[in-house]
Amino acid sequence: MYHVVQDNLYHMVHNEATVSPKESRNLDQLAETCLAAFIAAGTLDLSLDHLADAVGTSKRMLIHYFGSRETLEQKAIALLEDRLRDRFSTSRFPPGTSLSAVVSALWDQSTAPQSRGVLLLIMDVSRRAWSGSDRAKAFYAEQQRRWVDLLRKFLPDPRAVEELLQLFQGAILVYLVTGDREKGKRTLQRMLRREAESSKAHPNKPKQGPRPTNH
């Protein structure tokens, strides 16, 4: 394992230190094209031969630019993180935007037909986290943190945020299996109505901290 890590670090440092500005631009463009191929496939599990065909190059050139399959995948995950970052920006929502409007916008964006490949790729990276990949675990943890930070801007109760996030992600999974966007949207709207009614009925209710974790 040590030698694998050292080899990957060598390739990353060696490539960055020796490529010209033009080659660096080519590398960035190639990485973006590889990410597009992964999104189109909905998975990172493309053979280098298939990936090379999809991006219009050769397997030899992929190895030349990235050094290893693992480095290529890590670059693609980093680019995916950059792409997803805008989704969690509160600047997308004008002051006074309701929680319901925020969740509806996130749902519509997440379940738009053009987002399906991105969703499948996120699920694929998450599956790797379940299998023990440290990089995939970091990706999953960062996405969860961004979701929580965004929702907390519109829903101060940590427990309600936790419940909403779990419901949203469960609804996404159902959507990926069934293709039905409306079922998940209706379920989310029902929860949001209950939350709004609870807030009106108990305007001074103290906010609760996260539930204790069972070990």
C-alpha positions in Angstrom: 0.0 0.0 0.0 2.9 2.4 0.9 4.5 1.9 -2.5 1.1 2.5 -4.3 0.6 5.8 -2.5 4.2 6.8 -3.1 3.9 6.0 -6.8 0.7 8.0 -7.1 2.3 11.0 -5.3 5.4 10.7 -7.6 3.2 10.9 -10.7 1.2 13.8 -9.4 4.2 15.8 -8.4 6.3 14.8 -11.4 3.5 15.7 -13.8 2.8 19.0 -12.2 6.4 19.9 -12.1 7.2 19.1 -15.7 4.2 20.0 -17.8 4.2 23.2 -19.7 1.3 25.8 -19.4 -0.1 24.4 -22.6 0.1 20.8 -21.4 -1.5 21.9 -18.1 -4.4 23.4 -20.0 -4.6 20.2 -22.0 -4.6 18.2 -18.7 -7.4 20.2 -17.2 -9.4 19.9 -20.4 -8.8 16.1 -20.5 -9.8 15.8 -16.9 -13.1 17.7 -17.6 -13.7 15.4 -20.6 -13.1 12.3 -18.4 -15.5 13.6 -15.8 -18.1 14.1 -18.6 -17.6 10.5 -19.6 -18.0 9.3 -16.1 -21.2 11.3 -15.7 -22.5 9.9 -19.0 -21.8 6.4 -17.8 -23.0 7.2 -14.2 -20.0 5.4 -12.7 -16.2 5.6 -12.3 -16.0 1.9 -13.2 -15.1 2.4 -16.9 -12.2 0.5 -18.3 -9.3 2.7 -19.4 -10.0 1.5 -23.0 -13.6 2.6 -22.8 -12.7 5.8 -21.2 -10.1 6.6 -23.8 -12.6 5.9 -26.6 -15.2 8.1 -24.9 -12.8 11.1 -24.6 -11.1 10.6 -28.0 -7.6 9.6 -26.9 -5.6 6.5 -26.1 -5.1 4.6 -22.9 -1.4 5.4 -23.2 -2.1 9.1 -23.2 -4.3 8.8 -20.2 -1.5 7.2 -18.2 1.0 9.7 -19.6 -1.1 12.6 -18.3 -2.4 11.2 -15.0 0.2 8.6 -14.1 -2.3 6.1 -12.8 -6.0 5.2 -12.8 -6.3 6.2 -9.2 -4.9 9.7 -9.8 -7.3 10.1 -12.8 -10.3 9.1 -10.6 -9.2 11.4 -7.8 -9.0 14.3 -10.2 -12.5 13.5 -11.5 -13.9 13.4 -8.0 -12.3 16.8 -7.2 -13.8 18.3 -10.3 -17.2 16.8 -9.3 -16.9 18.4 -5.9 -16.2 21.8 -7.6 -19.2 21.3 -9.8 -21.5 20.5 -6.9 -20.3 23.4 -4.8 -22.4 25.9 -6.6 -25.5 23.9 -5.7 -25.1 24.7 -2.1 -24.5 28.4 -2.4 -27.0 30.4 -0.4 -26.4 33.2 -2.9 -28.6 31.3 -5.3 -31.6 32.1 -3.1 -32.7 35.7 -2.6 -33.2 37.0 1.0 -36.6 35.9 2.3 -36.8 32.7 0.3 -38.8 30.1 2.1 -37.6 26.7 3.1 -40.2 25.2 0.8 -39.0 27.1 -2.2 -35.3 26.1 -1.4 -36.1 22.4 -1.1 -38.3 22.5 -4.3 -35.5 24.2 -6.2 -33.0 21.6 -5.0 -35.4 18.8 -5.8 -36.1 20.1 -9.3 -32.4 20.6 -10.1 -31.4 17.2 -8.7 -34.1 15.3 -10.6 -33.9 17.1 -13.9 -33.2 14.6 -16.7 -29.8 16.2 -17.4 -28.8 15.6 -13.7 -29.4 11.9 -13.7 -25.8 11.0 -14.7 -24.5 13.2 -11.9 -26.8 11.6 -9.4 -25.7 8.1 -10.5 -22.0 9.1 -10.2 -22.5 10.6 -6.7 -24.2 7.3 -5.7 -21.2 5.4 -7.3 -18.7 7.4 -5.3 -20.8 6.9 -2.1 -20.8 3.2 -2.7 -17.0 3.3 -2.7 -17.2 5.1 0.6 -19.3 2.2 2.0 -16.6 -0.1 0.7 -13.9 1.7 2.6 -12.3 4.2 0.2 -10.9 7.1 2.2 -11.2 9.5 -0.7 -14.8 8.5 -1.3 -15.6 8.8 2.5 -14.1 12.4 2.4 -16.3 13.2 -0.6 -19.4 11.8 1.1 -18.7 13.7 4.4 -18.1 17.0 2.5 -21.4 16.6 0.6 -23.3 15.9 3.8 -21.7 18.9 5.5 -22.7 21.2 2.6 -26.3 20.0 2.7 -26.5 20.6 6.5 -24.9 24.0 6.3 -27.3 25.1 3.5 -30.5 23.7 5.2 -29.5 25.3 8.5 -29.7 28.7 6.9 -33.5 28.1 6.4 -34.3 25.6 9.1 -32.5 26.3 12.5 -33.6 23.0 14.2 -30.8 20.5 13.8 -33.1 17.5 14.3 -35.5 18.8 11.6 -32.5 19.4 9.3 -31.4 15.8 9.9 -34.8 14.4 9.2 -35.3 16.6 6.0 -31.9 15.5 4.7 -32.6 11.8 5.3 -36.0 12.1 3.6 -34.6 14.1 0.6 -31.8 11.5 0.0 -34.2 8.6 0.4 -36.6 10.2 -2.1 -33.6 10.6 -4.5 -32.9 6.9 -4.3 -36.6 6.1 -5.0 -36.5 8.5 -7.9 -33.4 6.8 -9.4 -35.2 3.4 -9.1 -38.6 4.4 -10.4 -38.0 7.5 -12.4 -41.0 9.2 -10.6 -40.1 12.7 -9.7 -43.5 13.7 -8.3 -43.8 11.1 -5.6 -40.7 12.3 -3.8 -41.7 15.9 -4.3 -45.1 15.3 -2.7 -43.5 13.5 0.3 -41.1 16.4 0.9 -43.9 19.0 0.6 -45.9 17.1 3.2 -43.0 17.2 5.7 -42.4 20.9 5.0 -46.1 21.6 5.7 -45.9 19.8 9.0 -42.7 21.7 9.9 -44.4 25.0 9.0 -47.5 24.2 11.0 -45.4 23.1 14.0 -43.4 26.4 13.9 -46.6 28.4 13.9 -48.1 26.4 16.7 -44.9 26.6 18.8 -43.2 29.8 17.8 -41.1 29.9 21.0 -40.2 26.2 21.0 -36.5 25.8 21.9 -34.3 24.4 19.2 -33.0 20.9 19.9 -29.5 19.6 19.3 -28.7 16.5 17.3 -30.0 13.2 18.5 -27.5 11.1 20.4 -25.7 8.4 18.4 -26.3 4.8 19.4 -23.1 2.8 19.6 
